Amino acid sequence: MAQTVSKERKIIVTVIAWSIGIALFFPIFWTILTSFKTEAEAIASPPSLFFFDWTTENYAEVQSRSNYFGHFMNSVVISLGSTLLGLLIAIPAAWAMAFSPTPRTKDVLMWMLSTKMLPPVGVLVPMYLIFRSVGLLDTRIGLVLVLTLINLPIIVWMLYTYFKEIPGEILEASRMDGASLMKEIIYVLTPMAVPGIASTLLLNIILAWNEAFWTLNLTASKAAPLTAFIASYSSPEGLFYAKLSAASTMAIAPILILGWFSQKQLVRGLTFGAVK
Amino acid sequence: MATLHTRAAARLMMAPSVLLLLAWMIIPLSLTIYFSFLRYNLLMPGMEEWAGFTNYSFFLTDPAFFQALFNTLAIVVGVLCITVFGGIALALLLDQPMYGQGIVRILVIAPFLIMPTVAALVWKNMFMNPVNGLFAWVAKAVGLQPYDFLSNSPLLSIIVIVAWQWLPFATLILLTALQSLDEDQKEAAQMDGASAWSRFIYITLPHLSRAITVVILIQTIFLLSVFAEILVTTNGGPGTQSTNITYLVYAQALLQFDVGGASAGGIVAVILANIVAFFLIRMIGKNLEA
Protein backbone atom coordinates (compact mmCIF):
# COMPACT_ATOMS: atom_id res chain seq x y z
CA MET A 1 0.00 0.00 0.00
CA ALA A 2 2.86 2.34 -0.70
CA GLN A 3 1.79 5.87 -1.39
CA THR A 4 1.88 6.67 -5.06
CA VAL A 5 3.83 9.80 -5.77
CA SER A 6 3.10 11.84 -8.84
CA LYS A 7 5.93 12.20 -11.28
CA GLU A 8 5.77 15.99 -11.24
CA ARG A 9 6.18 16.05 -7.49
CA LYS A 10 9.16 13.76 -7.66
CA ILE A 11 10.82 15.98 -10.24
CA ILE A 12 10.22 19.13 -8.20
CA VAL A 13 11.65 17.48 -5.08
CA THR A 14 14.63 16.29 -7.09
CA VAL A 15 15.37 19.78 -8.41
CA ILE A 16 15.13 21.44 -4.98
CA ALA A 17 17.16 18.76 -3.21
CA TRP A 18 19.89 18.76 -5.83
CA SER A 19 20.13 22.56 -5.73
CA ILE A 20 20.58 22.57 -1.98
CA GLY A 21 23.01 19.67 -2.12
CA ILE A 22 25.12 21.38 -4.75
CA ALA A 23 25.03 24.70 -2.85
CA LEU A 24 26.26 23.03 0.36
CA PHE A 25 28.95 21.14 -1.50
CA PHE A 26 29.99 24.12 -3.61
CA PRO A 27 32.80 25.44 -1.33
CA ILE A 28 34.45 22.02 -1.46
CA PHE A 29 33.97 21.74 -5.22
CA TRP A 30 35.40 25.24 -5.66
CA THR A 31 38.45 24.36 -3.54
CA ILE A 32 39.17 21.26 -5.57
CA LEU A 33 38.71 23.20 -8.81
CA THR A 34 40.94 26.08 -7.69
CA SER A 35 43.70 23.66 -6.78
CA PHE A 36 44.11 23.00 -10.51
CA LYS A 37 44.35 26.66 -11.52
CA THR A 38 47.37 28.93 -11.67
CA GLU A 39 47.57 31.56 -8.94
CA ALA A 40 46.63 34.30 -11.41
CA GLU A 41 43.64 32.34 -12.63
CA ALA A 42 42.54 31.57 -9.07
CA ILE A 43 41.75 35.24 -8.46
CA ALA A 44 40.71 36.10 -12.01
CA SER A 45 37.56 38.16 -12.42
CA PRO A 46 35.22 36.86 -13.69
CA PRO A 47 36.18 33.52 -12.13
CA SER A 48 36.66 30.71 -14.60
CA LEU A 49 34.62 27.60 -14.08
CA PHE A 50 36.07 24.90 -16.31
CA PHE A 51 37.79 26.69 -19.16
CA PHE A 52 41.25 27.36 -17.85
CA ASP A 53 44.63 25.72 -18.28
CA TRP A 54 44.48 22.82 -15.91
CA THR A 55 47.70 22.46 -13.99
CA THR A 56 49.00 20.27 -11.19
CA GLU A 57 51.93 22.54 -10.39
CA ASN A 58 50.34 23.66 -7.10
CA TYR A 59 50.59 20.18 -5.73
CA ALA A 60 54.28 19.98 -6.54
CA GLU A 61 54.80 23.49 -5.20
CA VAL A 62 53.11 22.77 -1.88
CA GLN A 63 55.28 19.71 -1.42
CA SER A 64 58.57 21.34 -2.38
CA ARG A 65 57.99 24.40 -0.21
CA SER A 66 56.92 22.82 3.01
CA ASN A 67 57.41 19.07 3.21
CA TYR A 68 53.71 18.50 2.87
CA PHE A 69 54.16 14.76 2.93
CA GLY A 70 55.73 14.98 6.38
CA HIS A 71 52.65 16.72 7.78
CA PHE A 72 50.42 14.27 5.99
CA MET A 73 52.26 11.40 7.65
CA ASN A 74 51.92 13.13 11.01
CA SER A 75 48.15 13.16 10.48
CA VAL A 76 48.18 9.49 9.53
CA VAL A 77 50.32 8.44 12.48
CA ILE A 78 48.43 10.55 15.01
CA SER A 79 44.93 9.57 13.91
CA LEU A 80 45.71 5.91 13.36
CA GLY A 81 47.89 5.64 16.47
CA SER A 82 45.37 7.25 18.80
CA THR A 83 42.56 5.14 17.34
CA LEU A 84 44.38 1.84 17.72
CA LEU A 85 45.58 2.67 21.22
CA GLY A 86 42.05 3.75 22.12
CA LEU A 87 40.58 0.51 20.80
CA LEU A 88 43.13 -1.52 22.74
CA ILE A 89 42.05 0.15 25.97
CA ALA A 90 38.34 0.37 25.20
CA ILE A 91 37.56 -3.08 23.80
CA PRO A 92 37.98 -4.91 27.12
CA ALA A 93 35.99 -2.23 28.95
CA ALA A 94 33.10 -2.18 26.48
CA TRP A 95 33.18 -5.95 26.49
CA ALA A 96 32.89 -6.23 30.25
CA MET A 97 30.09 -3.68 30.36
CA ALA A 98 28.12 -5.38 27.61
CA PHE A 99 28.45 -8.96 28.82
CA SER A 100 28.89 -8.71 32.59
CA PRO A 101 26.75 -5.68 33.36
CA THR A 102 26.37 -4.63 36.98
CA PRO A 103 23.79 -2.20 38.36
CA ARG A 104 26.46 0.48 38.11
CA THR A 105 27.38 -0.05 34.47
CA LYS A 106 24.98 2.64 33.22
CA ASP A 107 26.42 5.12 35.72
CA VAL A 108 29.95 4.39 34.58
CA LEU A 109 28.92 4.94 30.98
CA MET A 110 27.18 8.20 31.80
CA TRP A 111 30.22 9.35 33.75
CA MET A 112 32.45 8.58 30.78
CA LEU A 113 30.15 10.63 28.58
CA SER A 114 30.29 13.49 31.04
CA THR A 115 34.07 13.70 30.69
CA LYS A 116 33.40 14.85 27.10
CA MET A 117 31.58 17.86 28.52
CA LEU A 118 34.77 19.15 30.10
CA PRO A 119 35.80 22.04 27.83
CA PRO A 120 39.35 21.42 26.59
CA VAL A 121 40.34 24.95 27.47
CA GLY A 122 39.79 24.08 31.13
CA VAL A 123 42.86 21.85 31.05
CA LEU A 124 44.87 23.63 28.34
CA VAL A 125 47.31 25.36 30.70
CA PRO A 126 48.39 22.33 32.76
CA MET A 127 48.54 20.10 29.69
CA TYR A 128 50.78 22.61 27.94
CA LEU A 129 53.06 22.94 30.98
CA ILE A 130 53.21 19.20 31.61
CA PHE A 131 54.00 18.55 27.96
CA ARG A 132 56.67 21.24 28.02
CA SER A 133 58.39 19.89 31.10
CA VAL A 134 58.46 16.26 29.95
CA GLY A 135 59.40 17.11 26.36
CA LEU A 136 56.16 15.98 24.73
CA LEU A 137 55.39 19.34 23.08
CA ASP A 138 55.43 19.05 19.30
CA THR A 139 55.81 15.27 19.32
CA ARG A 140 53.61 12.70 17.63
CA ILE A 141 53.52 10.51 20.72
CA GLY A 142 52.21 13.39 22.83
CA LEU A 143 49.33 14.02 20.45
CA VAL A 144 48.56 10.30 20.19
CA LEU A 145 48.18 10.21 23.98
CA VAL A 146 45.93 13.28 24.19
CA LEU A 147 43.70 12.27 21.29
CA THR A 148 43.36 8.77 22.72
CA LEU A 149 42.11 10.23 25.98
CA ILE A 150 39.66 12.71 24.45
CA ASN A 151 38.13 10.11 22.14
CA LEU A 152 38.13 7.22 24.61
CA PRO A 153 34.58 7.88 25.87
CA ILE A 154 33.24 7.82 22.29
CA ILE A 155 35.11 4.59 21.51
CA VAL A 156 33.83 2.86 24.65
CA TRP A 157 30.26 3.98 24.03
CA MET A 158 30.22 3.02 20.40
CA LEU A 159 31.75 -0.40 21.03
CA TYR A 160 29.33 -0.93 23.90
CA THR A 161 26.30 -0.34 21.68
CA TYR A 162 27.67 -2.78 19.10
CA PHE A 163 28.60 -5.46 21.63
CA LYS A 164 25.18 -5.14 23.22
CA GLU A 165 23.67 -6.47 20.00
CA ILE A 166 25.63 -9.73 20.11
CA PRO A 167 23.19 -12.29 21.53
CA GLY A 168 24.16 -13.45 25.01
CA GLU A 169 22.86 -16.98 24.40
CA ILE A 170 25.84 -17.70 22.20
CA LEU A 171 28.08 -16.86 25.12
CA GLU A 172 26.17 -19.14 27.43
CA ALA A 173 26.27 -21.99 24.95
CA SER A 174 30.01 -21.74 24.62
CA ARG A 175 30.38 -21.57 28.39
CA MET A 176 28.32 -24.74 28.74
CA ASP A 177 30.69 -26.39 26.34
CA GLY A 178 33.43 -25.52 28.77
CA ALA A 179 35.19 -22.81 26.81
CA SER A 180 37.49 -20.62 28.87
CA LEU A 181 37.13 -16.86 28.83
CA MET A 182 40.08 -16.53 26.49
CA LYS A 183 38.66 -19.09 24.06
CA GLU A 184 35.25 -17.51 24.29
CA ILE A 185 36.71 -14.20 23.26
CA ILE A 186 38.92 -15.47 20.46
CA TYR A 187 36.66 -18.00 18.78
CA VAL A 188 33.11 -16.99 19.55
CA LEU A 189 32.90 -13.28 20.01
CA THR A 190 35.67 -11.78 17.95
CA PRO A 191 34.15 -12.79 14.62
CA MET A 192 30.84 -11.24 15.67
CA ALA A 193 32.44 -8.12 17.04
CA VAL A 194 34.65 -7.28 14.08
CA PRO A 195 32.09 -5.20 12.14
CA GLY A 196 31.41 -3.00 15.18
CA ILE A 197 35.10 -2.57 15.85
CA ALA A 198 35.72 -1.65 12.22
CA SER A 199 33.00 1.02 12.30
CA THR A 200 34.39 2.44 15.52
CA LEU A 201 37.83 2.52 13.96
CA LEU A 202 36.57 4.43 10.92
CA LEU A 203 34.66 7.04 12.86
CA ASN A 204 37.48 7.60 15.26
CA ILE A 205 40.03 8.09 12.52
CA ILE A 206 37.76 10.78 11.08
CA LEU A 207 37.41 12.53 14.44
CA ALA A 208 41.13 12.35 15.18
CA TRP A 209 42.12 13.51 11.68
CA ASN A 210 39.97 16.63 12.01
CA GLU A 211 40.69 17.41 15.67
CA ALA A 212 41.79 21.03 15.80
CA PHE A 213 42.18 22.19 19.36
CA TRP A 214 44.96 20.06 20.79
CA THR A 215 46.73 19.64 17.45
CA LEU A 216 46.91 23.43 17.07
CA ASN A 217 47.99 24.12 20.63
CA LEU A 218 50.44 21.32 21.29
CA THR A 219 52.41 21.30 18.03
CA ALA A 220 54.68 23.81 16.35
CA SER A 221 56.24 22.37 13.23
CA LYS A 222 57.88 18.98 13.64
CA ALA A 223 54.82 16.98 14.65
CA ALA A 224 52.21 19.32 13.19
CA PRO A 225 49.46 17.36 11.43
CA LEU A 226 47.52 18.81 8.50
CA THR A 227 45.07 20.75 10.69
CA ALA A 228 47.97 22.77 12.06
CA PHE A 229 49.86 22.95 8.76
CA ILE A 230 46.83 24.37 6.92
CA ALA A 231 46.40 26.93 9.70
CA SER A 232 49.77 28.38 8.70
CA TYR A 233 48.04 29.65 5.54
CA SER A 234 46.09 32.13 7.66
CA SER A 235 48.93 34.64 7.37
CA PRO A 236 50.35 34.01 3.92
CA GLU A 237 52.63 35.95 1.66
CA GLY A 238 51.79 36.77 -1.94
CA LEU A 239 49.27 34.87 -4.04
CA PHE A 240 48.30 31.66 -2.36
CA TYR A 241 44.71 30.66 -3.24
CA ALA A 242 45.70 27.87 -5.59
CA LYS A 243 48.33 26.52 -3.20
CA LEU A 244 45.92 26.72 -0.26
CA SER A 245 43.40 24.82 -2.37
CA ALA A 246 45.87 22.13 -3.31
CA ALA A 247 47.00 21.66 0.29
CA SER A 248 43.36 21.59 1.43
CA THR A 249 42.26 19.14 -1.23
CA MET A 250 44.90 16.64 -0.21
CA ALA A 251 44.02 17.14 3.45
CA ILE A 252 40.30 16.51 3.05
CA ALA A 253 40.23 13.88 0.31
CA PRO A 254 41.05 10.82 2.44
CA ILE A 255 38.44 11.71 5.04
CA LEU A 256 35.76 12.56 2.49
CA ILE A 257 36.17 9.09 1.05
CA LEU A 258 36.23 7.37 4.44
CA GLY A 259 33.25 9.41 5.60
CA TRP A 260 31.12 8.62 2.58
CA PHE A 261 31.69 4.93 3.20
CA SER A 262 30.70 5.15 6.83
CA GLN A 263 27.63 7.42 6.89
CA LYS A 264 25.54 5.03 8.97
CA GLN A 265 28.24 4.44 11.55
CA LEU A 266 28.81 8.16 11.73
CA VAL A 267 25.31 8.74 13.06
CA ARG A 268 25.54 5.97 15.57
CA GLY A 269 28.97 6.88 16.85
CA LEU A 270 28.36 10.60 17.11
CA THR A 271 25.11 10.15 19.01
CA PHE A 272 26.61 7.60 21.40
CA GLY A 273 24.25 5.00 20.03
CA ALA A 274 21.15 7.07 20.83
CA VAL A 275 20.14 7.31 17.15
CA LYS A 276 20.68 4.37 14.83
CA MET B 1 31.81 -19.29 41.52
CA ALA B 2 31.95 -18.74 37.84
CA THR B 3 30.17 -15.43 38.23
CA LEU B 4 32.60 -14.25 40.88
CA HIS B 5 35.38 -15.10 38.54
CA THR B 6 33.82 -13.25 35.63
CA ARG B 7 32.99 -10.28 37.79
CA ALA B 8 36.60 -9.90 38.85
CA ALA B 9 37.68 -10.30 35.24
CA ALA B 10 35.15 -7.68 34.18
CA ARG B 11 36.53 -5.24 36.70
CA LEU B 12 40.02 -5.86 35.46
CA MET B 13 38.93 -5.28 31.88
CA MET B 14 37.30 -1.97 32.72
CA ALA B 15 40.14 -0.73 34.90
CA PRO B 16 42.40 0.83 32.23
CA SER B 17 39.61 2.90 30.65
CA VAL B 18 38.18 4.04 33.95
CA LEU B 19 41.52 4.85 35.55
CA LEU B 20 42.80 6.73 32.50
CA LEU B 21 39.66 8.84 32.22
CA LEU B 22 39.69 9.46 35.94
CA ALA B 23 43.29 10.61 35.76
CA TRP B 24 42.50 12.74 32.70
CA MET B 25 39.67 14.41 34.57
CA ILE B 26 41.34 14.90 37.92
CA ILE B 27 45.03 15.64 37.40
CA PRO B 28 44.96 18.51 34.87
CA LEU B 29 41.80 19.97 36.33
CA SER B 30 43.25 20.13 39.86
CA LEU B 31 46.37 21.71 38.42
CA THR B 32 44.24 24.31 36.65
CA ILE B 33 42.49 25.08 39.93
CA TYR B 34 45.85 25.34 41.71
CA PHE B 35 47.39 27.61 39.07
CA SER B 36 44.31 29.82 39.08
CA PHE B 37 45.20 30.94 42.60
CA LEU B 38 48.79 31.80 41.73
CA ARG B 39 50.41 34.84 40.27
CA TYR B 40 52.32 32.92 37.63
CA ASN B 41 53.66 34.23 34.33
CA LEU B 42 55.93 32.17 32.12
CA LEU B 43 57.91 35.30 31.25
CA MET B 44 58.83 35.76 34.89
CA PRO B 45 59.87 32.31 36.08
CA GLY B 46 60.53 31.87 39.77
CA MET B 47 58.19 34.73 40.73
CA GLU B 48 55.18 32.54 41.47
CA GLU B 49 53.25 33.55 44.55
CA TRP B 50 49.87 32.93 46.09
CA ALA B 51 47.35 35.35 44.67
CA GLY B 52 44.04 34.32 46.21
CA PHE B 53 41.13 35.28 44.01
CA THR B 54 42.99 38.08 42.21
CA ASN B 55 43.10 36.17 38.92
CA TYR B 56 39.37 35.56 39.08
CA SER B 57 38.52 39.16 39.87
CA PHE B 58 40.73 40.36 37.02
CA PHE B 59 39.28 37.86 34.57
CA LEU B 60 35.66 38.40 35.57
CA THR B 61 35.85 42.20 35.52
CA ASP B 62 37.69 42.36 32.20
CA PRO B 63 35.35 43.86 29.58
CA ALA B 64 36.76 41.27 27.19
CA PHE B 65 35.22 38.58 29.38
CA PHE B 66 31.69 39.91 28.95
CA GLN B 67 32.20 40.24 25.23
CA ALA B 68 33.57 36.69 25.13
CA LEU B 69 30.70 35.33 27.21
CA PHE B 70 28.20 36.99 24.91
CA ASN B 71 30.04 35.73 21.82
CA THR B 72 30.22 32.19 23.17
CA LEU B 73 26.49 32.09 23.75
CA ALA B 74 25.78 33.82 20.44
CA ILE B 75 27.76 31.18 18.56
CA VAL B 76 25.98 28.33 20.38
CA VAL B 77 22.49 29.77 19.94
CA GLY B 78 23.04 31.05 16.40
CA VAL B 79 24.48 27.83 15.07
CA LEU B 80 21.89 25.73 16.90
CA CYS B 81 19.02 27.73 15.38
CA ILE B 82 20.38 27.43 11.86
CA THR B 83 21.29 23.76 12.10
CA VAL B 84 18.21 22.49 13.97
CA PHE B 85 15.59 24.27 11.84
CA GLY B 86 17.61 23.87 8.67
CA GLY B 87 18.34 20.25 9.55
CA ILE B 88 14.67 19.40 10.09
CA ALA B 89 13.72 21.03 6.79
CA LEU B 90 16.52 19.32 4.89
CA ALA B 91 15.86 15.93 6.47
CA LEU B 92 12.17 16.16 5.53
CA LEU B 93 13.15 17.07 1.99
CA LEU B 94 15.70 14.28 1.64
CA ASP B 95 13.20 11.76 2.97
CA GLN B 96 10.96 12.34 -0.09
CA PRO B 97 11.19 10.12 -3.14
CA MET B 98 13.55 11.66 -5.69
CA TYR B 99 16.11 10.84 -8.33
CA GLY B 100 19.68 10.37 -7.17
CA GLN B 101 18.95 10.49 -3.44
CA GLY B 102 22.21 8.75 -2.55
CA ILE B 103 24.29 11.35 -4.35
CA VAL B 104 22.44 14.28 -2.77
CA ARG B 105 23.02 12.73 0.65
CA ILE B 106 26.72 12.52 -0.04
CA LEU B 107 26.84 16.16 -1.19
CA VAL B 108 25.00 17.31 1.92
CA ILE B 109 27.14 15.33 4.37
CA ALA B 110 30.48 16.44 2.93
CA PRO B 111 30.97 19.73 4.87
CA PHE B 112 30.93 17.85 8.16
CA LEU B 113 33.95 15.82 7.09
CA ILE B 114 36.12 18.86 6.35
CA MET B 115 38.72 19.77 8.96
CA PRO B 116 37.87 23.07 10.71
CA THR B 117 41.01 24.90 9.61
CA VAL B 118 40.35 24.09 5.95
CA ALA B 119 36.68 25.04 6.17
CA ALA B 120 37.45 28.36 7.82
CA LEU B 121 40.31 29.32 5.50
CA VAL B 122 38.39 28.42 2.35
CA TRP B 123 35.44 30.57 3.44
CA LYS B 124 37.68 33.40 4.60
CA ASN B 125 39.80 33.65 1.47
CA MET B 126 37.90 32.28 -1.45
CA PHE B 127 34.41 33.44 -0.51
CA MET B 128 34.41 36.24 2.07
CA ASN B 129 37.55 38.11 1.00
CA PRO B 130 36.42 41.61 -0.04
CA VAL B 131 38.86 41.83 -2.97
CA ASN B 132 39.32 38.37 -4.44
CA GLY B 133 36.45 36.44 -2.85
CA LEU B 134 33.63 34.97 -4.85
CA PHE B 135 31.03 36.95 -2.87
CA ALA B 136 32.82 40.18 -3.74
CA TRP B 137 32.72 39.23 -7.41
CA VAL B 138 29.00 38.46 -7.20
CA ALA B 139 28.37 41.78 -5.46
CA LYS B 140 30.30 43.69 -8.15
CA ALA B 141 28.52 41.76 -10.89
CA VAL B 142 25.13 42.97 -9.65
CA GLY B 143 26.43 46.48 -9.04
CA LEU B 144 26.88 46.43 -5.24
CA GLN B 145 29.87 47.37 -3.10
CA PRO B 146 31.79 44.26 -1.95
CA TYR B 147 31.27 43.70 1.77
CA ASP B 148 34.17 42.86 4.07
CA PHE B 149 32.41 40.12 6.01
CA LEU B 150 35.12 39.22 8.51
CA SER B 151 35.96 42.84 9.41
CA ASN B 152 32.43 44.19 9.53
CA SER B 153 30.46 41.22 10.84
CA PRO B 154 33.10 38.89 12.26
CA LEU B 155 30.84 37.04 14.68
CA LEU B 156 28.08 36.48 12.15
CA SER B 157 30.61 35.27 9.57
CA ILE B 158 32.01 32.75 12.04
CA ILE B 159 28.51 31.58 12.90
CA VAL B 160 27.84 31.01 9.19
CA ILE B 161 31.08 29.04 8.73
CA VAL B 162 30.46 26.87 11.79
CA ALA B 163 26.81 26.34 10.85
CA TRP B 164 27.90 25.17 7.39
CA GLN B 165 30.00 22.51 9.10
CA TRP B 166 27.29 21.36 11.52
CA LEU B 167 24.17 21.51 9.32
CA PRO B 168 25.13 18.17 7.71
CA PHE B 169 25.47 16.58 11.15
CA ALA B 170 21.97 17.66 12.20
CA THR B 171 20.52 16.66 8.83
CA LEU B 172 22.15 13.24 8.86
CA ILE B 173 20.93 12.39 12.35
CA LEU B 174 17.41 13.70 11.80
CA LEU B 175 17.18 11.90 8.47
CA THR B 176 18.25 8.64 10.08
CA ALA B 177 15.57 9.14 12.73
CA LEU B 178 12.94 9.98 10.08
CA GLN B 179 13.66 6.81 8.19
CA SER B 180 12.76 4.73 11.23
CA LEU B 181 9.31 6.34 11.36
CA ASP B 182 6.49 3.90 10.83
CA GLU B 183 4.91 4.77 7.48
CA ASP B 184 1.60 3.05 8.32
CA GLN B 185 0.96 5.53 11.08
CA LYS B 186 1.30 8.45 8.71
CA GLU B 187 -0.87 6.77 6.10
CA ALA B 188 -3.57 6.01 8.64
CA ALA B 189 -3.58 9.65 9.72
CA GLN B 190 -3.76 10.72 6.10
CA MET B 191 -6.76 8.49 5.50
CA ASP B 192 -8.42 9.99 8.54
CA GLY B 193 -8.07 13.32 6.77
CA ALA B 194 -5.20 14.85 8.73
CA SER B 195 -3.46 17.63 6.83
CA ALA B 196 0.24 17.47 6.00
CA TRP B 197 0.91 20.14 8.65
CA SER B 198 -0.93 18.31 11.45
CA ARG B 199 0.70 15.04 10.45
CA PHE B 200 4.05 16.79 10.86
CA ILE B 201 3.14 18.33 14.23
CA TYR B 202 1.46 15.29 15.78
CA ILE B 203 3.37 12.37 14.28
CA THR B 204 6.70 13.35 12.75
CA LEU B 205 7.85 15.95 15.26
CA PRO B 206 7.21 13.80 18.37
CA HIS B 207 9.03 10.95 16.66
CA LEU B 208 11.99 13.25 16.00
CA SER B 209 12.12 14.71 19.50
CA ARG B 210 14.74 12.28 20.75
CA ALA B 211 16.99 12.89 17.75
CA ILE B 212 16.56 16.67 18.08
CA THR B 213 17.53 16.39 21.73
CA VAL B 214 20.66 14.47 20.85
CA VAL B 215 21.58 17.00 18.16
CA ILE B 216 21.22 19.93 20.57
CA LEU B 217 23.15 18.19 23.34
CA ILE B 218 26.09 17.09 21.23
CA GLN B 219 26.37 20.29 19.23
CA THR B 220 26.29 22.40 22.38
CA ILE B 221 29.24 20.48 23.80
CA PHE B 222 31.28 21.19 20.68
CA LEU B 223 30.02 24.72 20.02
CA LEU B 224 30.94 25.97 23.49
CA SER B 225 34.55 25.26 22.49
CA VAL B 226 34.77 26.61 18.93
CA PHE B 227 38.43 27.49 18.46
CA ALA B 228 40.14 26.76 15.15
CA GLU B 229 37.60 28.71 13.10
CA ILE B 230 38.28 31.83 15.15
CA LEU B 231 42.04 31.35 15.22
CA VAL B 232 42.47 31.21 11.45
CA THR B 233 39.85 33.76 10.40
CA THR B 234 39.80 36.74 12.76
CA ASN B 235 42.17 35.96 15.64
CA GLY B 236 39.27 36.98 17.82
CA GLY B 237 39.10 40.47 16.34
CA PRO B 238 38.66 43.18 15.36
CA GLY B 239 39.35 44.00 19.00
CA THR B 240 37.53 41.25 20.85
CA GLN B 241 34.46 41.27 18.62
CA SER B 242 34.76 37.59 17.73
CA THR B 243 36.59 36.29 20.81
CA ASN B 244 34.82 33.52 22.66
CA ILE B 245 35.83 32.19 26.07
CA THR B 246 37.93 29.38 24.63
CA TYR B 247 39.85 31.83 22.48
CA LEU B 248 40.21 34.33 25.32
CA VAL B 249 41.80 31.72 27.59
CA TYR B 250 44.05 30.55 24.77
CA ALA B 251 45.22 34.12 24.15
CA GLN B 252 45.88 34.68 27.85
CA ALA B 253 47.85 31.45 28.17
CA LEU B 254 49.82 31.05 24.96
CA LEU B 255 50.08 34.65 23.74
CA GLN B 256 50.50 36.51 27.05
CA PHE B 257 51.96 33.57 29.01
CA ASP B 258 49.76 34.45 31.97
CA VAL B 259 49.32 31.00 33.49
CA GLY B 260 47.41 32.22 36.54
CA GLY B 261 44.91 34.35 34.62
CA ALA B 262 44.39 31.74 31.91
CA SER B 263 43.77 29.05 34.53
CA ALA B 264 41.14 31.21 36.22
CA GLY B 265 39.55 31.65 32.77
CA GLY B 266 39.69 27.91 32.18
CA ILE B 267 37.86 27.25 35.43
CA VAL B 268 35.25 29.84 34.48
CA ALA B 269 34.81 28.00 31.16
CA VAL B 270 34.37 24.69 33.00
CA ILE B 271 31.78 26.21 35.33
CA LEU B 272 29.94 27.76 32.38
CA ALA B 273 29.88 24.42 30.56
CA ASN B 274 28.50 22.78 33.69
CA ILE B 275 25.75 25.36 34.05
CA VAL B 276 24.78 24.91 30.42
CA ALA B 277 24.90 21.12 30.74
CA PHE B 278 22.80 21.24 33.92
CA PHE B 279 20.01 23.24 32.32
CA LEU B 280 20.24 21.35 29.09
CA ILE B 281 19.93 17.96 30.74
CA ARG B 282 17.10 19.14 32.96
CA MET B 283 15.25 20.62 30.02
CA ILE B 284 15.69 17.77 27.67
CA GLY B 285 16.58 14.92 30.02
CA LYS B 286 13.10 13.46 29.79
CA ASN B 287 13.59 12.83 26.11
CA LEU B 288 16.71 10.80 26.72
CA GLU B 289 15.28 8.56 29.43
CA ALA B 290 13.30 6.29 27.14
Interface residues (C-beta under 8 A of the other chain):
Chain A: M1 A2 Q3 V5 K10 I11 V13 T14 I16 A17 W18 I20 G21 I22 L24 F25 P27 I28 W30 T31 T34 I43 S45 P46 P47 I89 A90 P92 A93 W95 A96 M97 F99 S100 T102 V108 M112 S114 T115 K116 M117 L118 P119 P120 V121 G122 V123 L124 V125 P126 M127 Y128 L129 I130 L149 L152 P153 V156 R175 L181 I206 W209 N210 A212 F213 L216 N217 L226 T227 A228 I230 A231 Y233 S234 F240 Y241 L244 S245 S248 A251 I252 I255 L256 L258 G259 W260 Q263 K264 L266 V267 L270 T271 A274 V275 K276
Chain B: A2 T6 R7 A9 A10 R11 L12 M13 M14 P16 S17 V18 L20 L21 W24 M25 I27 P28 L29 L31 T32 F35 L90 L93 L94 Q96 P97 M98 Y99 G100 Q101 I103 V104 R105 I106 L107 V108 I109 A110 P111 F112 L113 I114 M115 P116 T117 V118 A119 L121 V122 W123 K124 N125 M126 F127 N132 L134 W137 K140 A141 W164 L167 P168 F169 L172 I173 T176 A177 S180 E183 E187 R210 A211 V214 I218 I221 L224 S225 F227 A228 L231 V232 T233 I245 T246 V249 Y250 A253 L254 V259 A262 S263 G265 G266 I267 A269 V270 L272 A273 N274 A277 L288
